[in-house]
């Protein structure tokens, strides 16, 4: 009897795990245009100050954010990514295509997380009103893409992002 109960519990746990995976709304393999996606996020999200897209993606990715360019996918001679930032708030939209999923995870966990930590450190001193949006920002990886979104309404931004990457 104990063995039967254990088997039933294990079977139910497996069914729950499989149903959760089947209900996921975020596809693992997406193909998006980072600049178009960033612009749609900028247009569709609430910002105190709208971020401006930096035209030179190589400069923005490699120099401003210090991301190892070896992790970033290329299209011909251009790196595939878009960075939009503000001059007076931490509001940011970043969409970067990495060379593979492991590289996207590294970009997210090391480089983008470091930027958020630096923002939290800086704004805790002179702009504590910005901390809520930093503590709830979206730092997400989907397939080969890494996203960082910092807005006045991060839950709404994440919902929009999920719609854009379906």
TITIKOL-278382 format. One line per field, with one value per residue (C-alpha): residue number from 0; residue in three letters; x, y, z. Coordinates in Angstrom, 1 decimal. Layout:
<rs>
fiza = [NUM, ...]
zagu = [ALA, ...]
xx = [X, ...]
yy = [Y, ...]
zz = [Z, ...]
</rs>
This chain:
<rs>
fiza = [0, 1, 2, 3, 4, 5, 6, 7, 8, 9, 10, 11, 12, 13, 14, 15, 16, 17, 18, 19, 20, 21, 22, 23, 24, 25, 26, 27, 28, 29, 30, 31, 32, 33, 34, 35, 36, 37, 38, 39, 40, 41, 42, 43, 44, 45, 46, 47, 48, 49, 50, 51, 52, 53, 54, 55, 56, 57, 58, 59, 60, 61, 62, 63, 64, 65, 66, 67, 68, 69, 70, 71, 72, 73, 74, 75, 76, 77, 78, 79, 80, 81, 82, 83, 84, 85, 86, 87, 88, 89, 90, 91, 92, 93, 94, 95, 96, 97, 98, 99, 100, 101, 102, 103, 104, 105, 106, 107, 108, 109, 110, 111, 112, 113, 114, 115, 116, 117, 118, 119, 120, 121, 122, 123, 124, 125, 126, 127, 128, 129, 130, 131, 132, 133, 134, 135, 136, 137, 138, 139, 140, 141, 142, 143, 144, 145, 146, 147, 148, 149, 150, 151, 152, 153, 154, 155, 156, 157, 158, 159, 160, 161, 162, 163, 164, 165]
zagu = [UNK, UNK, UNK, UNK, UNK, UNK, UNK, UNK, UNK, UNK, UNK, UNK, UNK, UNK, UNK, UNK, UNK, UNK, UNK, UNK, UNK, UNK, UNK, UNK, UNK, UNK, UNK, UNK, UNK, UNK, UNK, UNK, UNK, UNK, UNK, UNK, UNK, UNK, UNK, UNK, UNK, UNK, UNK, UNK, UNK, UNK, UNK, UNK, UNK, UNK, UNK, UNK, UNK, UNK, UNK, UNK, UNK, UNK, UNK, UNK, UNK, UNK, UNK, UNK, UNK, UNK, UNK, UNK, UNK, UNK, UNK, UNK, UNK, UNK, UNK, UNK, UNK, UNK, UNK, UNK, UNK, UNK, UNK, UNK, UNK, UNK, UNK, UNK, UNK, UNK, UNK, UNK, UNK, UNK, UNK, UNK, UNK, UNK, UNK, UNK, UNK, UNK, UNK, UNK, UNK, UNK, UNK, UNK, UNK, UNK, UNK, UNK, UNK, UNK, UNK, UNK, UNK, UNK, UNK, UNK, UNK, UNK, UNK, UNK, UNK, UNK, UNK, UNK, UNK, UNK, UNK, UNK, UNK, UNK, UNK, UNK, UNK, UNK, UNK, UNK, UNK, UNK, UNK, UNK, UNK, UNK, UNK, UNK, UNK, UNK, UNK, UNK, UNK, UNK, UNK, UNK, UNK, UNK, UNK, UNK, UNK, UNK, UNK, UNK, UNK, UNK]
xx = [0.0, 2.8, 4.5, 1.3, 0.8, 4.4, 3.9, 0.8, 2.5, 5.4, 3.1, 1.1, 4.3, 5.4, 2.1, 2.3, 5.8, 4.9, 1.7, 3.7, 6.2, 3.5, 1.7, 4.8, 4.0, 7.6, 9.1, 12.8, 13.6, 12.6, 13.8, 13.3, 14.8, 16.5, 16.1, 12.4, 11.7, 13.5, 11.6, 8.2, 9.1, 10.1, 6.8, 4.6, 6.0, 5.7, 8.9, 9.7, 12.1, 12.0, 15.3, 17.1, 18.5, 22.3, 23.0, 26.4, 25.5, 29.1, 30.1, 27.0, 27.4, 31.2, 32.2, 29.2, 28.0, 31.4, 29.9, 32.4, 31.7, 32.7, 29.4, 27.3, 26.0, 27.0, 25.1, 27.9, 30.1, 27.5, 26.7, 23.1, 21.7, 20.1, 20.7, 18.5, 19.3, 18.3, 20.6, 18.9, 17.2, 18.2, 15.4, 16.8, 15.9, 18.4, 17.9, 21.0, 21.2, 24.0, 26.0, 24.2, 21.9, 24.9, 26.3, 22.9, 22.7, 26.3, 25.4, 22.3, 23.8, 27.1, 27.0, 23.3, 23.0, 26.2, 24.8, 21.6, 23.7, 25.8, 22.5, 21.2, 24.4, 24.5, 20.8, 20.6, 22.8, 21.2, 17.9, 16.3, 13.0, 14.4, 15.2, 11.7, 12.0, 15.5, 14.6, 11.8, 13.4, 13.3, 16.6, 15.5, 16.9, 14.8, 16.8, 19.8, 18.4, 19.1, 16.8, 17.1, 14.1, 13.8, 10.6, 8.1, 5.8, 8.0, 5.1, 3.4, 6.8, 7.3, 3.8, 4.5, 7.8, 6.1, 3.6, 6.4, 8.4, 5.6]
yy = [0.0, 2.4, 1.7, 2.4, 5.7, 6.7, 5.8, 7.9, 10.9, 10.6, 10.3, 13.3, 15.3, 14.4, 15.3, 18.7, 19.4, 18.4, 20.5, 23.6, 23.2, 22.8, 25.9, 28.1, 31.2, 32.0, 30.1, 29.0, 29.7, 33.1, 35.3, 39.0, 42.3, 43.8, 47.4, 47.0, 45.1, 47.8, 50.6, 48.8, 48.5, 52.1, 53.1, 50.8, 51.2, 53.8, 55.8, 58.9, 59.7, 57.7, 56.0, 56.9, 54.2, 54.5, 54.2, 52.5, 49.1, 47.9, 51.0, 50.7, 47.0, 46.8, 50.1, 51.5, 48.3, 46.5, 43.3, 40.9, 41.2, 37.6, 36.7, 38.8, 37.5, 39.2, 40.0, 40.6, 43.2, 44.4, 43.2, 42.2, 44.2, 47.4, 49.6, 52.5, 54.5, 57.8, 60.5, 61.3, 58.1, 54.4, 53.6, 51.3, 48.9, 46.4, 43.6, 41.6, 38.5, 36.2, 33.7, 30.9, 30.4, 29.9, 33.3, 35.0, 33.6, 34.9, 38.4, 38.4, 37.0, 38.8, 42.0, 43.1, 42.1, 44.1, 47.1, 46.9, 46.5, 49.6, 51.5, 50.4, 51.5, 54.9, 55.7, 54.7, 57.7, 60.4, 59.0, 56.6, 57.2, 55.1, 52.0, 50.4, 50.2, 48.9, 46.2, 44.9, 45.3, 42.6, 40.8, 37.9, 35.4, 33.8, 31.5, 33.4, 36.8, 38.7, 41.5, 44.2, 46.5, 49.2, 51.2, 52.9, 49.8, 46.7, 44.2, 45.9, 45.9, 42.2, 41.5, 43.6, 41.8, 38.4, 39.5, 40.8, 37.5, 35.1]
zz = [0.0, 0.9, -2.5, -4.3, -2.6, -3.3, -7.0, -7.2, -5.6, -8.0, -11.0, -9.9, -9.5, -13.0, -14.4, -12.7, -14.0, -17.5, -17.5, -16.2, -19.0, -21.6, -20.4, -20.7, -22.8, -23.6, -26.5, -26.2, -29.9, -31.0, -33.8, -33.3, -34.5, -31.4, -32.5, -33.5, -30.2, -28.2, -30.0, -29.4, -25.7, -25.5, -27.2, -25.2, -21.7, -19.0, -18.4, -16.3, -19.2, -22.4, -23.1, -26.4, -28.6, -29.0, -32.8, -32.5, -31.0, -30.9, -28.8, -26.6, -26.0, -25.7, -24.3, -22.3, -20.9, -21.0, -22.4, -24.0, -27.7, -28.2, -26.5, -28.9, -32.3, -35.4, -38.6, -41.1, -39.4, -37.0, -33.5, -33.0, -30.2, -29.2, -26.1, -25.1, -22.0, -20.2, -19.1, -15.8, -14.7, -14.7, -17.2, -19.8, -22.6, -23.8, -26.3, -27.2, -29.3, -28.0, -30.0, -28.1, -25.1, -22.7, -23.8, -23.4, -19.8, -19.1, -20.5, -18.3, -15.1, -15.2, -17.3, -17.0, -13.4, -12.7, -14.4, -12.2, -9.1, -10.0, -10.7, -7.2, -5.6, -7.3, -7.0, -3.4, -2.7, -4.8, -6.2, -3.8, -5.5, -8.4, -6.3, -6.7, -10.5, -10.2, -7.6, -9.9, -13.3, -15.9, -16.5, -18.7, -21.1, -23.8, -26.1, -27.5, -26.3, -23.2, -22.1, -19.5, -19.0, -16.3, -16.4, -14.1, -14.5, -14.8, -14.6, -17.6, -19.4, -18.9, -20.2, -23.3, -23.8, -23.5, -26.2, -28.5, -28.3, -28.9]
</rs>
